[in-house]
């Protein structure tokens, strides 16, 4: 089985942007290769000079290709891309089609995809997320006269993307796919809502690396706190994610004002940045809010952390907070659960299925800072409860959210599509 994987990779593999989709992509790729699938990955958030090799050998052990860097159409570059005839065919395709971004950028993307698919010669294409990546893959097939089945994983829809983007771009891409993998029942229902044939939809939850994300005990926990300059006695809440409006970190900050009345030494560690949110970046607004709420000694914004320091953050924390207005599944919630942390999250989207309220975590109404504060204070003030909930959360991850399980289910989908199930 020869599969072409298309999607982003995390910064540790050269990706320019972090996020759950990138994490999902690299773990899926590694798992497929380990399971014997002949898989190669086009990392869509990396780039390489057209005259250099399009292939690299990353630490993940998966053959990884990079997108072409901005093009200069001189003789040597055009020759490296397959000659004037090929470049002209794709330039014509760009001129005739709706483009996303500049036409030059669209041409670069199409030639990157053509180079990758031409070298890999897959039996099946698997695209992460029904955005422009699907359009590029379908356009290359149309120009070349290929007919390769396409599987698309939907990581999010309503609540995280503009209505026009969903209706004009994402929904047509999902409807055109041979199979749609939804990361939660919530996303599966939304895919059907936008016109995808329910018989083509499969729910496969994202996994979590339970070896990398694991409970920290004793000295390991104390050392993590020292490295993060956090008092050994301070009750610590943790948030990890992009600083964008739907994460509702402002609600979390207001909740911390309430928590501090019963736990004056409480701390909140905010891990992440708003760089990927563009004009919706909440960093400056949130810093102003902490000043207004007199939380500058309570809330610490530490930006993005590398893998080692991120593990420290999970190890140091007593509770994980995820007050989002929408979440398809919430990979960070799974990471926290794998670390044996109780999660207090909004009762929205895929979080409702991921967290069993009062068993493996707690669910509160979205946007309700009073309810959020009450649960956080209850958990932070009760070590026995924290331990019990954390242990249950860890067992839930081991039972339902392993990458081995996700990879096996994905291989089954490939078998269905290729007619060898």
C-alpha positions in Angstrom: 0.0 0.0 0.0 1.6 3.2 -1.2 0.1 6.4 0.4 0.8 10.1 -0.1 0.2 12.1 3.1 -0.3 15.8 2.8 -0.4 18.2 5.7 1.7 20.3 8.1 4.4 19.2 10.6 5.3 20.6 14.0 8.2 23.0 14.5 10.6 20.3 15.7 10.5 18.9 12.2 10.9 22.2 10.5 7.3 23.3 10.3 6.7 27.0 10.4 3.5 26.7 12.5 2.5 24.5 15.5 -0.9 23.1 16.2 -3.0 20.0 16.7 -3.2 19.2 12.9 0.6 19.2 12.7 0.9 17.0 15.7 -1.7 14.6 14.4 0.0 14.4 11.0 3.5 13.4 12.2 2.3 10.8 14.7 0.0 9.3 12.0 2.8 9.2 9.5 5.2 7.6 12.0 2.6 5.0 13.0 1.7 4.1 9.4 5.4 3.6 8.4 6.0 1.5 11.6 2.9 -0.6 10.6 4.4 -1.4 7.2 2.6 1.2 5.1 4.7 2.7 2.3 4.0 6.3 3.2 5.6 9.6 2.3 4.7 13.0 3.6 4.5 16.4 1.9 5.0 18.8 4.7 2.9 21.8 3.6 4.4 24.3 6.1 8.0 23.9 5.1 9.8 24.9 1.9 13.0 24.1 -0.1 14.7 25.7 -3.0 13.4 24.3 -6.3 16.9 23.4 -7.4 17.5 21.4 -4.2 16.1 17.9 -3.5 12.5 17.9 -2.6 13.1 15.1 -0.2 14.6 15.0 3.4 15.2 12.4 6.0 13.7 13.9 9.2 14.1 12.6 12.7 10.6 11.1 12.5 11.8 8.4 10.1 9.2 9.2 7.5 10.2 10.2 3.9 9.3 13.9 4.0 9.1 16.2 1.0 9.0 20.0 1.3 7.0 22.6 -0.5 8.9 24.6 -3.1 10.2 28.0 -2.0 9.0 31.1 -3.9 9.8 30.5 -7.6 12.1 32.3 -10.0 11.2 31.2 -13.5 14.7 31.2 -15.0 15.9 28.4 -17.3 17.5 26.3 -14.6 14.5 26.5 -12.2 12.0 25.6 -15.0 14.1 22.7 -16.0 14.2 21.4 -12.4 10.4 21.6 -12.4 10.0 19.5 -15.5 10.4 21.9 -18.3 8.3 24.8 -19.9 5.6 22.5 -21.1 4.7 21.3 -17.6 5.0 24.7 -16.0 2.8 26.2 -18.7 0.1 23.6 -18.2 -0.1 24.4 -14.5 0.0 28.2 -15.2 -3.0 27.7 -17.5 -4.8 25.7 -14.7 -4.1 28.6 -12.3 -5.4 31.1 -14.8 -8.7 29.2 -15.3 -9.4 28.3 -11.7 -10.4 30.1 -8.5 -7.2 30.7 -6.6 -6.5 31.1 -2.9 -3.8 33.7 -2.4 -1.8 35.1 -5.3 -1.6 33.2 -8.7 2.1 32.9 -8.3 1.6 31.3 -4.9 -1.0 29.0 -6.4 1.4 27.9 -9.2 4.1 27.3 -6.6 1.7 25.1 -4.6 0.6 23.1 -7.6 4.1 22.5 -8.8 5.1 21.4 -5.3 2.2 18.9 -5.3 3.0 17.6 -8.8 6.6 17.1 -7.9 5.7 15.2 -4.7 3.0 13.0 -6.3 5.0 12.3 -9.4 7.9 11.0 -7.3 5.9 9.0 -4.8 3.4 7.6 -7.3 0.9 6.7 -4.6 -2.2 4.4 -4.8 -4.0 6.8 -2.4 -3.8 10.4 -1.3 -4.6 11.3 2.4 -5.0 15.0 3.0 -5.2 16.6 6.5 -8.0 19.1 6.6 -10.4 20.0 3.7 -8.8 23.4 2.8 -6.6 24.5 -0.1 -4.6 21.3 0.2 -7.5 19.3 -1.2 -7.9 21.8 -4.1 -4.2 21.4 -5.0 -4.3 17.6 -5.0 -7.5 17.5 -7.1 -6.1 20.1 -9.6 -2.9 18.1 -10.1 -5.0 15.0 -10.8 -7.2 16.9 -13.3 -4.2 18.3 -15.2 -2.4 15.0 -15.3 -5.4 12.9 -16.0 -4.9 10.8 -12.8 -7.6 9.2 -10.8 -6.3 8.5 -7.3 -8.7 8.0 -4.4 -8.6 10.8 -1.8 -9.1 10.5 1.9 -9.6 13.7 3.9 -9.4 14.1 7.7 -11.7 16.9 9.0 -10.2 18.4 12.2 -12.7 21.2 12.6 -15.7 22.9 10.9 -18.3 25.2 12.4 -17.2 27.4 15.3 -13.6 27.5 14.0 -13.9 28.6 10.4 -15.9 31.4 8.7 -19.2 30.3 7.2 -18.1 31.3 3.7 -14.9 29.2 4.0 -16.9 26.2 5.1 -19.6 26.5 2.4 -17.4 27.5 -0.6 -14.2 25.6 0.1 -14.4 23.0 2.9 -17.8 21.4 2.1 -17.1 20.8 -1.6 -13.7 19.2 -0.7 -15.3 16.9 1.8 -18.1 16.0 -0.6 -15.5 15.1 -3.3 -13.5 12.8 -1.0 -13.7 9.1 -1.3 -13.7 8.9 2.5 -13.9 11.5 5.2 -12.2 10.8 8.6 -13.7 12.9 11.4 -11.7 13.3 14.6 -14.9 13.3 16.7 -18.5 12.4 16.5 -19.2 16.1 16.7 -17.2 16.8 13.4 -18.8 13.7 11.7 -22.2 15.2 12.3 -21.2 18.5 10.9 -19.7 16.9 7.8 -23.0 15.2 7.1 -24.7 18.6 7.7 -22.7 20.1 4.9 -23.7 17.4 2.4 -21.2 14.5 2.9 -22.7 11.1 2.4 -22.9 9.6 5.9 -21.7 6.2 4.5 -18.4 7.8 3.6 -17.7 9.2 7.0 -15.6 7.4 9.6 -14.8 8.6 13.1 -11.2 8.1 14.2 -10.1 10.0 17.3 -6.7 11.5 17.3 -4.2 9.7 19.6 -1.7 10.9 22.1 1.8 9.8 22.8 1.3 8.2 26.2 5.0 7.5 26.5 6.0 11.1 26.0 3.1 12.5 28.0 2.9 10.6 31.3 2.4 11.5 35.0 5.3 13.1 36.8 5.9 12.1 40.3 8.2 13.2 43.2 11.5 14.8 42.2 10.5 15.0 38.5 7.6 17.3 39.4 9.7 19.4 41.8 12.5 19.8 39.2 10.0 20.9 36.5 8.7 23.6 38.9 12.2 24.8 39.6 13.0 25.0 35.9 9.8 27.1 35.3 10.5 29.2 38.4 7.2 28.2 40.1 7.0 27.8 43.9 6.7 24.3 45.1 3.6 25.3 47.2 1.6 27.3 44.6 -1.6 25.7 43.3 -1.0 25.8 39.5 -3.5 25.8 36.6 -2.2 25.3 33.1 -3.5 26.4 29.7 -1.8 25.3 26.4 -3.0 26.6 23.0 -3.1 29.5 20.5 -4.0 32.9 21.9 -7.1 33.4 19.7 -10.7 34.4 20.5 -12.3 30.9 20.5 -9.9 29.8 23.3 -11.6 32.3 25.6 -8.5 32.9 27.8 -10.2 36.1 28.9 -12.9 34.0 30.6 -10.1 31.9 32.3 -8.4 35.1 33.5 -11.7 36.3 35.0 -12.2 32.9 36.6 -8.7 33.3 38.2 -9.9 36.4 40.0 -12.5 34.3 41.7 -10.2 31.4 42.4 -7.7 33.7 44.1 -10.2 34.7 46.7 -10.0 31.2 48.2 -6.5 30.3 47.0 -4.5 33.5 47.2 -1.2 31.8 46.0 -2.8 30.3 42.9 -0.9 30.6 39.6 -1.9 30.3 36.0 0.7 29.4 33.3 -0.4 30.3 29.8 1.6 28.4 27.1 1.2 29.5 23.5 1.2 32.5 21.2 -1.2 34.3 18.9 1.1 34.4 15.9 -1.0 32.0 13.9 -4.2 34.0 14.6 -3.1 37.0 12.5 -5.3 40.0 13.2 -7.2 37.9 15.8 -4.0 37.6 18.0 -5.2 38.1 21.6 -1.7 38.5 23.2 -1.8 42.3 23.7 -5.5 42.3 24.8 -4.9 39.5 27.3 -1.9 41.3 28.8 -4.0 44.5 29.2 -6.7 42.4 30.8 -4.4 40.9 33.4 -3.3 44.4 34.3 -6.9 45.6 34.6 -7.8 42.6 36.8 -4.6 43.0 38.9 -3.4 39.5 37.9 0.1 40.3 36.9 1.5 38.3 39.8 -1.0 35.4 39.2 -0.9 34.9 35.4 2.3 34.1 33.5 2.4 34.2 29.7 5.4 32.2 28.6 4.8 31.9 24.8 5.6 28.8 22.9 7.7 26.2 24.6 9.9 23.6 23.1 9.1 19.9 23.7 11.2 19.6 26.8 9.8 22.7 28.5 6.2 21.8 27.5 6.6 18.5 29.3 7.8 20.5 32.3 4.6 22.6 32.2 2.4 19.5 32.3 4.6 18.0 35.0 4.4 21.1 37.2 0.6 21.7 36.9 -2.2 20.6 39.2 -5.0 21.1 36.8 -5.5 21.8 33.1 -8.0 24.4 31.9 -9.5 24.6 28.4 -12.3 27.1 28.3 -12.8 27.2 24.5 -16.0 28.2 22.8 -15.3 25.3 20.3 -13.0 22.3 20.0 -13.2 19.5 17.5 -11.5 17.1 20.0 -8.8 19.0 21.9 -5.4 17.3 21.5 -4.0 19.3 24.4 -6.8 18.0 26.6 -5.6 14.4 25.7 -2.0 15.4 26.5 -3.0 16.7 29.9 -5.1 13.5 30.6 -2.2 11.3 29.6 -0.1 13.3 32.1 -2.6 12.4 34.8 -4.0 15.9 35.1 -7.7 16.6 35.8 -9.0 18.7 32.9 -11.7 21.4 33.5 -13.1 22.3 30.0 -16.0 23.9 28.3 -18.8 21.5 27.4 -18.5 22.0 23.7 -17.8 20.0 20.5 -15.6 17.0 20.8 -14.6 17.7 24.4 -18.0 16.4 25.4 -17.0 13.0 24.1 -13.4 13.2 25.2 -14.0 14.1 28.8 -16.5 12.1 31.0 -17.8 14.8 33.4 -16.8 14.1 37.0 -15.1 10.9 36.0 -12.0 11.7 33.8 -12.4 15.5 34.1 -15.0 18.3 34.5 -17.2 20.1 31.9 -18.6 23.6 32.5 -20.8 25.9 30.4 -18.8 27.8 27.8 -18.1 31.4 28.7 -19.2 31.0 32.4 -16.3 32.2 34.4 -18.1 31.6 37.7 -18.7 27.9 37.0 -15.1 27.6 35.7 -13.7 29.2 38.8 -15.8 27.0 41.1 -14.5 23.8 39.5 -10.9 25.0 39.3 -11.0 26.0 43.0 -12.6 22.7 44.0 -9.9 20.7 42.1 -7.0 22.8 43.2 -8.1 22.6 46.8 -8.6 18.8 46.9 -5.4 16.7 46.3 -7.4 13.4 46.7 -9.8 14.4 44.0 -7.0 15.5 41.7 -5.3 12.1 42.1 -8.5 10.1 41.5 -9.6 12.1 38.5 -6.1 12.2 37.0 -5.7 8.4 37.3 -9.1 7.9 35.6 -8.1 10.3 32.8 -4.8 8.4 32.2 -6.6 5.1 32.0 -9.1 6.6 29.5 -6.2 7.7 27.2 -4.6 4.3 27.4 -7.9 2.7 26.6 -9.3 4.9 23.8 -6.8 7.4 22.5 -3.6 5.5 21.6 -1.9 6.2 18.2 -1.8 2.4 17.6 -5.6 2.4 17.6 -5.8 5.4 15.4 -3.3 4.0 12.9 -5.1 0.7 12.7 -8.4 2.4 12.1 -6.9 4.6 9.4 -5.3 1.6 7.6 -8.8 0.0 7.6 -10.2 3.1 5.8 -7.4 2.8 3.2 -8.3 -0.8 2.7 -12.0 0.1 2.1 -11.1 2.8 -0.4 -8.6 0.5 -2.3 -11.1 -2.4 -2.3 -9.0 -4.7 -0.2 -10.8 -4.5 3.2 
